[in-house]
Amino acid sequence: MLLLFSAALAAETTSETVAAVLDGDVMNMESGERVQLRGVRAPASREDYGIEAREAARSMVNGQEVLLSVRGESRDEHGSLVASVRSLEGDLAVSLVERGYAWIYVVPPDDLDLTMLRTAQNAARAARRGVWGTERFSGALHIADFVANAEGDDRENINGEYLRICNISDQDTNLQGYTLRDRNGNMWTLPAVVVPVGHTIQVHSGTGTNQTSPRQPLVIYLGSDRPIWNNTEDQATLTDRSGKVVDAVQQQR
């Protein structure tokens, strides 16, 4: 039976049945399509509140017919379809953010209206629900991805090493004066780039032209002529202008 909703949705919508919820923000459809939830990121199952996020998503959409709202043919780097997911219970992304099981996560170009998500995130942060009660979500920025082991030979693919940093605060944040350190204390100072609320910036180890317009994915380069991160065991530590640790993430074997 086709789902009907009174709220206006984006023009490009399809009806699908959720076959399996893999993480709070990743699910497989019965059609074989894998969907990455648009506009948010939930912790993986191995991370704090990852299991809670997955189970919350399962209770809301698993085995259910849902509406997918897609901005054109939008796919992430893994080939997953990036889409908003709505069931009879409501919008999955907003529900997860309200519970503290996800945070706003935008990779332009994307015209998603963030009003409801920002309201939900501000409330969850104020109540210290879910991830907002953990140390890694206590600052303005969060390291969402840490790829220390590039594909192939790291020496030939220096930019295959990268971090993705998300602005989890409720105001635009300038990276000027922030630093990244590895486990051995080597330090790199980040340039003056404004990261809008909820947006992400990819930080590559090698050289290239920084992309600082918020209309496109933000990208900066640390300028190294050799690999920076240890492939099997390292730590990326992000500090603010005062030297306070904002977030730290480890690369494990």
C-alpha positions in Angstrom: 0.0 0.0 0.0 1.4 3.4 -0.9 2.1 5.7 2.0 0.4 9.1 2.0 1.6 12.1 3.9 0.0 15.5 4.2 3.3 17.4 4.6 4.9 18.7 1.4 8.0 16.7 0.4 10.6 17.2 -2.2 9.5 16.5 -5.8 11.8 13.5 -6.2 10.3 10.9 -3.9 10.0 7.1 -4.2 8.3 4.5 -2.0 10.5 1.7 -0.8 10.4 -1.0 1.9 13.3 -1.2 4.4 14.8 -4.7 4.4 17.5 -4.1 7.0 18.9 -1.3 9.2 22.7 -1.6 9.3 23.4 1.5 11.4 21.2 4.4 12.5 21.8 6.2 9.3 22.4 3.3 6.8 19.8 0.8 5.6 19.2 -1.6 2.8 16.0 -1.5 0.8 14.1 -4.6 -0.6 15.0 -3.3 -4.1 18.7 -3.8 -3.3 19.4 -0.1 -2.9 21.5 1.0 0.0 20.5 4.3 1.5 22.6 6.8 3.5 20.4 9.1 5.6 20.5 12.6 4.2 21.6 15.5 6.4 22.8 13.6 9.5 25.4 11.2 10.7 24.7 8.5 13.4 27.5 6.8 15.3 28.6 3.4 14.0 27.5 0.4 16.0 31.0 0.1 17.6 30.9 3.7 18.8 29.1 5.3 21.8 25.4 5.2 21.2 25.8 3.4 17.9 23.7 0.4 19.0 21.0 2.7 20.5 20.9 4.6 17.2 20.6 1.5 15.2 17.8 0.1 17.4 15.9 3.4 17.3 16.0 3.4 13.5 15.0 -0.3 13.4 12.0 0.4 15.6 10.9 3.2 13.3 11.5 1.9 9.8 12.6 -1.7 9.7 10.3 -3.8 7.5 8.2 -0.6 6.9 7.3 1.1 3.6 8.9 4.5 3.7 9.2 7.5 1.4 12.7 8.4 0.2 13.3 12.0 -0.8 16.3 12.5 -3.0 18.1 15.6 -4.3 18.8 14.5 -7.9 21.0 11.4 -8.3 22.8 12.0 -5.0 25.3 9.3 -3.9 28.1 9.2 -1.4 31.6 8.0 -1.9 30.5 4.4 -1.2 27.8 4.5 -3.9 24.9 4.7 -1.4 21.9 6.7 -2.3 21.7 9.8 -0.1 18.0 10.3 0.9 15.7 11.6 3.5 13.6 8.8 5.0 10.1 9.3 6.2 7.7 6.7 7.7 4.2 7.0 9.2 5.9 7.9 12.5 7.7 10.9 10.9 11.1 11.9 9.6 13.8 9.5 10.7 16.7 12.0 10.7 14.8 14.4 13.0 13.8 11.6 15.3 17.4 10.4 15.7 18.7 13.9 16.3 16.0 14.6 18.9 17.2 11.6 20.9 20.8 12.4 20.6 21.5 9.5 18.4 22.6 11.6 15.4 23.9 15.0 14.5 23.7 17.3 11.5 26.1 16.4 8.8 26.0 18.2 5.4 28.2 17.7 2.4 27.3 20.3 -0.3 25.8 20.8 -2.7 22.7 20.2 -0.7 19.7 22.5 -0.3 18.2 20.6 2.6 16.3 22.9 5.0 18.1 22.4 8.4 15.5 24.3 10.5 13.9 21.3 12.1 17.2 19.5 12.5 18.9 22.5 14.2 16.0 22.8 16.6 16.2 19.1 17.5 20.0 19.2 17.9 19.9 22.3 20.1 17.4 20.6 22.4 19.4 17.4 22.5 22.6 19.2 23.2 21.1 21.3 26.0 19.7 18.1 27.6 23.0 16.2 27.0 21.1 13.4 25.5 22.9 10.6 23.8 26.2 11.6 22.1 26.0 15.1 23.6 26.8 13.7 27.0 30.1 12.3 25.8 33.5 14.1 25.7 33.9 13.9 22.0 30.8 16.0 21.4 31.6 18.7 24.0 33.3 21.1 21.6 32.3 23.0 18.4 34.0 20.4 16.0 34.0 16.6 15.8 36.2 14.3 13.8 33.7 12.2 11.9 36.1 10.2 9.8 39.8 9.3 10.1 41.4 7.4 7.2 45.0 6.9 8.1 45.7 4.1 5.7 45.3 5.2 2.1 44.5 2.8 -0.7 47.6 1.3 -2.3 51.0 2.7 -1.5 50.6 5.7 0.9 53.7 7.3 -0.6 52.0 7.4 -4.0 48.6 8.4 -2.6 49.3 10.9 0.2 45.9 12.5 -0.2 44.3 9.2 0.3 45.0 9.9 4.0 42.3 12.3 5.3 40.1 13.4 8.1 36.6 14.7 7.8 35.7 17.3 10.5 32.1 18.3 11.2 30.9 21.6 12.7 28.5 20.3 15.5 27.9 23.7 17.0 25.0 26.1 16.3 27.2 28.8 14.7 29.6 29.0 11.8 33.1 28.2 12.9 36.4 29.5 11.6 39.2 27.0 11.6 41.9 29.7 11.8 44.2 28.8 14.8 43.0 25.3 15.2 45.6 22.6 15.0 45.9 18.9 14.3 48.5 16.7 16.0 49.6 13.1 15.5 50.5 10.6 18.2 54.2 11.8 18.1 53.3 15.4 18.7 53.8 16.6 15.1 51.5 19.6 14.5 49.7 21.2 11.6 47.9 24.6 11.8 44.6 24.8 9.9 43.9 27.7 7.6 41.2 30.4 7.9 38.2 28.5 6.6 34.6 29.1 7.8 32.7 25.9 8.2 28.9 26.5 8.3 26.7 24.9 10.9 26.4 21.1 10.2 28.9 21.2 7.3 32.0 19.1 7.0 35.5 19.7 5.8 37.9 17.1 4.4 41.5 17.5 5.5 44.0 15.7 3.2 47.6 15.1 4.1 49.2 16.1 0.8 49.1 19.1 -1.5 46.3 20.6 -3.5 44.1 23.7 -3.9 41.9 24.4 -0.9 38.2 24.6 -1.7 36.7 27.1 0.8 33.3 28.0 -0.8 30.4 26.6 1.3 28.5 25.9 -1.9 30.8 23.0 -2.6 32.4 20.3 -0.4 35.0 22.1 1.8 38.5 20.6 1.3 41.9 21.7 2.7 45.4 20.2 2.4 48.1 20.0 5.1 50.9 20.3 2.5 53.0 17.2 3.4 55.2 15.6 0.8 55.0 12.3 2.7 52.4 10.2 4.5 51.5 11.7 7.9 49.5 9.1 9.7 50.6 5.7 10.9 48.6 3.0 9.1 48.1 0.7 12.1 48.1 2.8 15.2 47.9 6.6 15.5 45.9 9.4 17.0 44.6 12.6 15.4 44.0 15.3 18.0 42.2 18.5 17.2 42.8 21.5 19.4 41.3 25.0 19.4 43.1 28.4 19.4 43.6 28.2 23.2 45.2 24.8 23.0 42.2 23.0 24.4 41.5 19.5 22.9 38.3 19.6 20.9 38.3 16.0 19.8 40.6 13.0 19.4 40.2 9.8 17.4 42.5 6.8 17.2 43.5 4.7 14.3 43.4 1.0 15.4 44.8 -2.1 13.8 
